[in-house]
Amino acid sequence: MPTPPRPQPVALRIELLDVVPLVWRRVLVSNHWTLASLHRYLQWVMGWTDTHAHEFEVGASLVAPDWWIHESRLDADASHYCDERRVSVAAVVSELGVRGEFEYRYDMGDGWEHRIVIEPPQSSWANRDRRRVRPEGLRSESSQS
């Protein structure tokens, strides 16, 4: 059985489109996350409340929750949809590459559109000062400067 790849950080820049001033966030996520996990994180990061439908547009594919795919089939051909639980951040990065862009749409009625840009990895991520925390909340002596 092949060994799964190690989790790697992926930097994303999220921009809420068509608003002034520009609202944006830069986040680090795991390449092991699914787009379902990324959706939940985007809801928190952007201050949304997860009360509306959403979908991602990645290349020529639409990626959405299963219930949204089923509902879309009622109106039109939904064969270009993929279940967000089956698409990983790693697969998106592999398809689009660094500096690639994809869209996240939330609340189809109000049309909140987000551009997500895959940013280049930074060498400083590997050298970050990782502070260990003891259960009591105190830093361990080995990590103190």
GUVEXRO-505174 format. One record per residue (C-alpha): residue number from 1; residue in one letter; x, y, z. Coordinates in pm, 1 decimal, padded with zeros to 6 digits, m for minus. Layout:
N
+-----+------+----------+----------+----------+
:  nr : rest :       xx :       yy :       zz :
+-----+------+----------+----------+----------+
: NUM :    a :        X :        Y :        Z :
...
+-----+------+----------+----------+----------+
END
This chain:
145
+-----+------+----------+----------+----------+
:  nr : rest :       xx :       yy :       zz :
+-----+------+----------+----------+----------+
:   1 :    m :  00000.0 :  00000.0 :  00000.0 :
:   2 :    p :  00149.5 :  00338.5 : m00098.7 :
:   3 :    t :  00227.5 :  00587.4 :  00173.4 :
:   4 :    p :  00004.5 :  00895.6 :  00157.8 :
:   5 :    p :  00188.8 :  01224.2 :  00101.5 :
:   6 :    r :  00277.8 :  01427.1 :  00406.7 :
:   7 :    p :  00050.4 :  01720.8 :  00486.0 :
:   8 :    q :  00190.7 :  02043.5 :  00345.9 :
:   9 :    p :  00077.3 :  02400.2 :  00406.5 :
:  10 :    v : m00090.5 :  02577.9 :  00117.0 :
:  11 :    a : m00117.8 :  02957.1 :  00122.1 :
:  12 :    l : m00439.5 :  03100.5 : m00016.4 :
:  13 :    r : m00538.7 :  03461.1 : m00070.4 :
:  14 :    i : m00915.4 :  03502.8 : m00056.2 :
:  15 :    e : m01065.7 :  03819.3 : m00206.1 :
:  16 :    l : m01431.9 :  03914.9 : m00178.4 :
:  17 :    l : m01514.0 :  04052.6 : m00522.9 :
:  18 :    d : m01718.0 :  04359.5 : m00616.6 :
:  19 :    v : m01690.0 :  04538.3 : m00280.8 :
:  20 :    v : m01507.6 :  04859.5 : m00192.0 :
:  21 :    p : m01278.7 :  04867.9 : m00005.7 :
:  22 :    l : m01128.4 :  04531.1 : m00096.1 :
:  23 :    v : m01189.6 :  04265.2 :  00169.1 :
:  24 :    w : m00931.0 :  03989.1 :  00165.7 :
:  25 :    r : m00765.9 :  03727.8 :  00384.3 :
:  26 :    r : m00446.6 :  03524.4 :  00357.4 :
:  27 :    v : m00462.9 :  03180.8 :  00516.0 :
:  28 :    l : m00255.9 :  02864.9 :  00543.3 :
:  29 :    v : m00446.3 :  02539.2 :  00505.8 :
:  30 :    s : m00345.9 :  02176.1 :  00477.8 :
:  31 :    n : m00323.8 :  02020.9 :  00134.2 :
:  32 :    h : m00503.0 :  01721.3 :  00289.2 :
:  33 :    w : m00820.8 :  01921.9 :  00345.3 :
:  34 :    t : m01119.6 :  01861.3 :  00122.4 :
:  35 :    l : m01304.8 :  02153.9 : m00029.9 :
:  36 :    a : m01582.6 :  02075.3 :  00221.1 :
:  37 :    s : m01331.8 :  02152.0 :  00499.1 :
:  38 :    l : m01210.0 :  02459.5 :  00314.4 :
:  39 :    h : m01571.8 :  02580.8 :  00285.9 :
:  40 :    r : m01621.9 :  02554.9 :  00664.0 :
:  41 :    y : m01296.1 :  02744.5 :  00721.6 :
:  42 :    l : m01387.0 :  03015.1 :  00468.5 :
:  43 :    q : m01718.0 :  03064.6 :  00646.3 :
:  44 :    w : m01533.4 :  03138.8 :  00970.3 :
:  45 :    v : m01254.5 :  03345.8 :  00811.7 :
:  46 :    m : m01493.5 :  03566.2 :  00612.2 :
:  47 :    g : m01748.3 :  03603.6 :  00891.7 :
:  48 :    w : m02027.6 :  03418.9 :  00710.3 :
:  49 :    t : m02280.8 :  03204.6 :  00896.4 :
:  50 :    d : m02317.9 :  02906.2 :  00658.2 :
:  51 :    t : m02688.4 :  02965.4 :  00599.0 :
:  52 :    h : m02680.3 :  02966.7 :  00216.3 :
:  53 :    a : m02572.8 :  02744.3 : m00070.8 :
:  54 :    h : m02215.4 :  02755.4 : m00195.4 :
:  55 :    e : m01998.8 :  02614.2 : m00469.7 :
:  56 :    f : m01642.5 :  02627.7 : m00596.2 :
:  57 :    e : m01544.0 :  02669.7 : m00959.4 :
:  58 :    v : m01214.2 :  02493.8 : m01022.3 :
:  59 :    g : m01110.4 :  02498.1 : m01385.4 :
:  60 :    a : m01406.8 :  02362.8 : m01581.6 :
:  61 :    s : m01556.5 :  02183.9 : m01279.4 :
:  62 :    l : m01809.2 :  02297.9 : m01024.5 :
:  63 :    v : m01750.3 :  02154.9 : m00678.8 :
:  64 :    a : m02034.5 :  02166.6 : m00427.0 :
:  65 :    p : m02205.6 :  01982.6 : m00143.5 :
:  66 :    d : m02398.2 :  01670.3 : m00238.9 :
:  67 :    w : m02738.3 :  01827.0 : m00161.5 :
:  68 :    w : m02664.4 :  02123.3 : m00392.6 :
:  69 :    i : m02563.9 :  01887.4 : m00674.4 :
:  70 :    h : m02893.2 :  01697.2 : m00637.3 :
:  71 :    e : m03091.6 :  02021.8 : m00633.6 :
:  72 :    s : m02907.1 :  02147.0 : m00942.6 :
:  73 :    r : m03002.8 :  01830.1 : m01130.5 :
:  74 :    l : m03366.3 :  01936.0 : m01100.9 :
:  75 :    d : m03297.6 :  02249.2 : m01306.7 :
:  76 :    a : m03025.3 :  02141.0 : m01549.5 :
:  77 :    d : m02753.6 :  01890.3 : m01626.2 :
:  78 :    a : m02531.9 :  01861.8 : m01319.6 :
:  79 :    s : m02275.3 :  01626.9 : m01473.9 :
:  80 :    h : m02003.6 :  01894.4 : m01443.8 :
:  81 :    y : m02043.6 :  01897.7 : m01062.7 :
:  82 :    c : m01811.8 :  01715.0 : m00820.3 :
:  83 :    d : m01883.9 :  01639.7 : m00454.6 :
:  84 :    e : m01674.9 :  01873.9 : m00236.1 :
:  85 :    r : m01602.4 :  01588.0 :  00005.8 :
:  86 :    r : m01409.7 :  01411.1 : m00271.5 :
:  87 :    v : m01188.0 :  01697.5 : m00392.5 :
:  88 :    s : m00876.3 :  01784.7 : m00192.9 :
:  89 :    v : m00686.5 :  02110.2 : m00173.8 :
:  90 :    a : m00387.1 :  01909.1 : m00305.2 :
:  91 :    a : m00587.1 :  01812.7 : m00616.8 :
:  92 :    v : m00678.9 :  02178.4 : m00677.8 :
:  93 :    v : m00315.5 :  02287.5 : m00639.1 :
:  94 :    s : m00206.5 :  02006.5 : m00872.7 :
:  95 :    e : m00461.2 :  02109.7 : m01136.4 :
:  96 :    l : m00415.4 :  02488.3 : m01119.0 :
:  97 :    g : m00057.5 :  02526.2 : m00997.9 :
:  98 :    v :  00095.5 :  02804.8 : m00792.3 :
:  99 :    r : m00064.7 :  03141.2 : m00872.5 :
: 100 :    g : m00365.5 :  02953.8 : m01008.6 :
: 101 :    e : m00706.7 :  03093.3 : m00920.8 :
: 102 :    f : m01044.2 :  02943.0 : m00845.2 :
: 103 :    e : m01376.7 :  03083.7 : m00729.3 :
: 104 :    y : m01587.8 :  03032.5 : m00420.7 :
: 105 :    r : m01948.9 :  03143.4 : m00446.9 :
: 106 :    y : m02166.4 :  03181.9 : m00140.6 :
: 107 :    d : m02532.5 :  03282.9 : m00117.0 :
: 108 :    m : m02643.3 :  03247.5 : m00476.5 :
: 109 :    g : m02926.2 :  03498.3 : m00421.2 :
: 110 :    d : m02696.3 :  03782.6 : m00315.6 :
: 111 :    g : m02405.7 :  03652.5 : m00522.0 :
: 112 :    w : m02105.3 :  03677.8 : m00289.2 :
: 113 :    e : m01812.0 :  03580.5 : m00512.0 :
: 114 :    h : m01460.7 :  03519.5 : m00388.7 :
: 115 :    r : m01138.4 :  03480.8 : m00586.8 :
: 116 :    i : m00899.3 :  03235.2 : m00425.7 :
: 117 :    v : m00537.1 :  03257.2 : m00539.3 :
: 118 :    i : m00286.9 :  02981.7 : m00464.6 :
: 119 :    e :  00021.9 :  03163.7 : m00341.9 :
: 120 :    p :  00382.9 :  03044.4 : m00368.7 :
: 121 :    p :  00516.2 :  02858.0 : m00063.9 :
: 122 :    q :  00747.0 :  03057.4 :  00161.4 :
: 123 :    s :  01071.5 :  02903.8 :  00283.5 :
: 124 :    s :  01011.3 :  03068.8 :  00621.0 :
: 125 :    w :  00720.7 :  02829.0 :  00687.3 :
: 126 :    a :  00961.4 :  02545.0 :  00750.0 :
: 127 :    n :  01167.6 :  02758.2 :  00989.7 :
: 128 :    r :  00882.7 :  02898.0 :  01197.9 :
: 129 :    d :  00932.5 :  02911.3 :  01571.3 :
: 130 :    r :  00696.3 :  02636.3 :  01680.7 :
: 131 :    r :  00619.0 :  02705.5 :  02042.7 :
: 132 :    r :  00512.8 :  02402.7 :  02237.5 :
: 133 :    v :  00244.7 :  02451.8 :  02496.6 :
: 134 :    r :  00212.5 :  02240.6 :  02810.0 :
: 135 :    p : m00135.2 :  02146.4 :  02929.1 :
: 136 :    e : m00110.7 :  02421.4 :  03191.7 :
: 137 :    g : m00065.3 :  02673.2 :  02910.4 :
: 138 :    l :  00300.7 :  02752.6 :  02981.0 :
: 139 :    r :  00567.8 :  02730.0 :  02714.5 :
: 140 :    s :  00818.2 :  02454.5 :  02767.2 :
: 141 :    e :  01169.1 :  02566.5 :  02853.1 :
: 142 :    s :  01315.8 :  02407.2 :  02539.8 :
: 143 :    s :  01116.0 :  02641.1 :  02316.6 :
: 144 :    q :  01184.8 :  02962.9 :  02505.5 :
: 145 :    s :  01438.3 :  03203.5 :  02357.5 :
+-----+------+----------+----------+----------+
END
